[in-house]
Amino acid sequence: VERVIESNGKAVGVRLENGMEISANYVISDAYGYDTFMKMIDERHLTDRLRSMYSKPIDRMMMALHVSFGVNMDLSDKPNAISLFLDEPIEIAGDNCSIINVLNYSYDKKLSPEGKTSLKVMYDTYYSYWEELSKDQKKYEEEKEKIANRTIEAIERFIPGIKAAVEVTDVATPLTTKRFTSNARGYGSKEEFRLRDTMKGFLNKPITLKTLKNFFVIGHSIGGTNLYGCAAMGRNTVKKICKKEKKSFSSS
């Protein structure tokens, strides 16, 4: 979606990047908040607070760094979640890490061939660190390789032989997340995200704009709490539409 189409103060459809236009009675955006407010609708619809919030990205926004391995080992005898406490910390993306949390997917036979296992480790990292590093693609790739090596070497201390058993390695940085999902750094600050916004998130209520009717914004980037919260936010939006249309809401 490139743009929300509006007419007489109402959202009436969307225009896609290929130029195709799709008409709609209501438009619900579950896209990344920045894209929704700063690219898909006219800026005149933004409140002063939204405009202020999205004009200044948070420099050190914590995001996840995913390090995944496919190993030629059957680890079904190991727990599904393992916390490894290191005697000496390892450096990961500029920060020292003394605990490695390993997700062992051996319980799901669809994720790897028989006798093999998929593993994933997640670290906290900063979007700005990888954004700066990506200006030099060689350094960016080298850093990913270093992190993968340090991670598997640390796991080797607890599961001997696992390093030699690695067949597939994948490192997904915050920039990878942005490329695949359009979700990037956060905007605004904790101080600007007021109690009212927090309560809206917990109550799973969509954002609406006074000057653009029939338009709703939902999703984690505007306060939806986890997968279930975002799903509930979508459900509550449909309930609001049903109420407006004087139709009963029912779900399976």
C-alpha positions in Angstrom: 0.0 0.0 0.0 1.4 3.4 -1.0 -1.4 5.8 0.0 -4.8 5.9 1.7 -7.3 7.4 -0.7 -9.6 10.0 0.9 -12.7 11.9 -0.1 -14.7 14.5 1.8 -12.8 13.8 5.0 -13.2 10.0 4.8 -10.9 7.1 4.0 -12.4 5.5 0.9 -9.7 3.0 -0.2 -6.0 2.5 -0.8 -3.6 2.9 -3.7 -0.9 0.3 -4.3 2.6 0.9 -5.4 1.7 -0.4 -8.9 -1.0 2.3 -9.2 -3.9 0.0 -8.6 -6.7 1.5 -6.5 -9.0 -0.5 -4.2 -12.2 1.0 -2.9 -13.3 0.4 0.6 -15.9 1.6 3.1 -13.3 1.5 5.9 -9.5 1.4 5.9 -7.6 -0.3 8.8 -3.8 0.0 8.8 -1.8 -2.6 10.6 1.4 -1.2 9.0 4.4 0.2 10.9 3.3 3.4 12.6 5.8 5.7 10.9 4.8 4.5 7.4 1.1 4.9 8.3 1.3 8.4 9.7 4.1 9.9 7.6 3.7 8.2 4.2 0.2 6.8 3.7 -1.9 9.8 4.9 -1.7 13.5 4.6 0.3 15.1 7.4 -2.5 17.6 8.1 -4.5 14.8 9.8 -1.8 14.3 12.5 -2.3 15.7 15.9 0.6 17.9 17.2 1.7 15.1 19.5 1.8 12.5 16.7 3.7 15.0 14.4 6.2 15.7 17.2 6.6 12.0 18.1 7.3 10.8 14.5 9.6 13.6 13.6 12.4 12.4 16.0 13.4 8.7 16.0 14.8 7.2 19.2 18.5 6.9 18.7 19.1 3.8 20.8 16.0 1.8 20.2 16.3 -1.7 21.6 15.5 -4.4 19.1 16.3 -8.1 18.7 19.3 -9.7 17.0 18.4 -13.3 15.8 21.2 -15.8 15.5 20.0 -19.2 14.1 21.7 -22.5 13.4 20.8 -25.7 11.7 22.8 -28.5 13.3 23.4 -32.1 12.4 22.6 -33.3 15.9 19.5 -34.6 17.6 19.0 -32.4 20.6 15.5 -33.7 21.6 17.0 -34.8 24.9 17.7 -31.1 25.8 15.2 -28.6 27.2 13.2 -26.4 24.7 14.7 -23.3 26.3 18.2 -23.2 27.7 19.9 -20.4 29.6 23.7 -20.7 29.4 25.7 -18.6 32.0 29.1 -17.9 30.7 32.2 -17.7 32.9 33.5 -14.9 30.7 31.2 -12.6 28.7 31.4 -12.4 24.9 31.1 -9.2 22.9 27.9 -9.0 20.9 27.3 -5.9 18.7 29.4 -3.7 21.0 27.9 -4.9 24.3 29.1 -7.6 26.7 26.9 -10.7 27.1 27.2 -13.1 29.9 24.0 -15.1 29.4 22.9 -16.9 26.2 19.3 -17.9 25.9 19.0 -20.8 23.4 15.6 -21.8 21.8 15.7 -25.5 20.9 13.1 -26.4 18.3 13.7 -30.1 18.3 10.2 -30.6 19.6 8.8 -29.4 16.2 9.7 -32.0 13.6 8.6 -29.7 10.7 11.5 -27.4 11.4 14.4 -29.7 10.6 15.0 -33.2 9.0 15.1 -36.2 11.2 18.2 -36.4 13.4 18.8 -32.6 13.0 17.9 -29.6 15.0 17.1 -25.9 14.5 18.4 -23.5 17.2 17.9 -19.8 17.8 19.6 -17.3 20.1 18.2 -13.8 20.5 20.2 -10.8 21.8 19.1 -7.3 22.6 20.8 -4.8 20.3 20.3 -1.2 19.0 19.0 -0.2 15.6 21.4 2.7 15.4 24.4 0.4 15.8 23.5 -1.7 12.8 22.4 1.3 10.8 25.8 2.9 11.2 27.6 -0.4 10.5 25.6 -1.0 7.3 27.3 2.0 5.7 30.3 -0.3 5.1 28.8 -3.6 3.8 32.0 -5.5 4.4 32.1 -4.6 8.0 28.4 -5.3 8.4 28.8 -8.9 7.1 32.0 -9.4 9.1 30.2 -8.4 12.3 27.4 -10.8 11.6 30.0 -13.6 11.1 31.8 -12.8 14.3 28.6 -12.9 16.3 27.6 -16.2 14.8 31.1 -17.7 15.6 31.2 -16.3 19.2 27.7 -17.6 19.8 28.3 -21.2 18.6 31.7 -21.3 20.4 30.0 -20.3 23.6 27.3 -23.0 23.1 30.1 -25.5 22.4 31.2 -25.2 26.0 27.9 -26.7 27.1 27.2 -29.0 24.1 30.5 -30.4 22.9 30.7 -31.1 19.2 27.9 -28.7 18.2 30.2 -26.3 16.3 31.4 -29.0 13.9 27.8 -30.1 13.4 26.6 -26.7 12.1 25.2 -26.9 8.6 23.2 -23.7 8.3 23.8 -20.3 9.9 21.6 -17.2 9.7 22.0 -13.8 11.4 19.1 -11.4 11.2 19.8 -7.8 12.4 17.3 -5.0 13.0 17.9 -4.0 9.4 16.8 -7.4 8.3 13.7 -6.9 10.3 13.1 -3.6 8.6 13.7 -5.1 5.1 11.2 -7.9 5.6 8.6 -6.3 7.7 9.1 -2.5 7.4 9.4 -2.3 11.2 12.3 -0.2 12.3 13.3 2.0 15.2 10.8 3.5 17.6 9.6 7.1 17.7 9.0 9.5 20.5 10.0 8.8 24.1 8.6 7.1 27.2 7.7 10.5 28.5 5.7 11.3 25.4 3.9 7.9 25.5 1.5 8.9 28.2 -0.6 6.9 30.6 -3.6 7.3 28.3 -1.7 5.7 25.5 -0.5 2.8 27.7 -4.1 2.1 28.8 -5.2 2.2 25.2 -2.6 -0.4 24.4 -3.7 -2.7 27.3 -7.3 -2.2 26.3 -6.4 -3.0 22.6 -8.2 0.1 21.2 -7.3 1.4 17.7 -6.2 4.9 17.0 -8.6 7.1 15.1 -8.2 10.6 13.7 -10.8 13.3 14.0 -10.1 14.7 10.5 -10.1 11.3 8.7 -13.3 9.3 9.2 -13.5 5.6 8.7 -9.8 5.1 9.2 -8.3 3.0 12.0 -4.7 2.3 13.0 -3.8 -0.9 14.9 -0.8 -3.0 15.6 2.2 -3.3 17.9 3.8 0.0 16.9 0.9 2.0 18.2 0.6 0.2 21.5 -0.7 -3.3 20.8 0.6 -5.7 23.4 2.0 -8.8 21.8 0.4 -11.0 19.1 -2.8 -11.6 21.1 -3.1 -7.9 21.9 -2.8 -6.9 18.3 -5.4 -9.6 17.2 -7.7 -8.2 19.9 -7.1 -4.7 18.6 -8.3 -5.8 15.1 -11.3 -7.6 16.6 -12.3 -4.4 18.6 -12.0 -2.3 15.5 -14.4 -4.6 13.6 -16.8 -4.4 16.6 -16.6 -0.6 16.4 -17.4 -0.7 12.7 -20.3 -3.1 13.3 -21.7 -0.8 16.0 -21.5 2.1 13.6 -23.2 0.2 10.8 -25.9 -1.0 13.4 -25.0 -4.6 12.8 -24.5 -7.3 15.4 -20.9 -8.6 15.9 -20.3 -12.3 16.0 -17.2 -14.4 15.9 -16.4 -18.1 15.6 
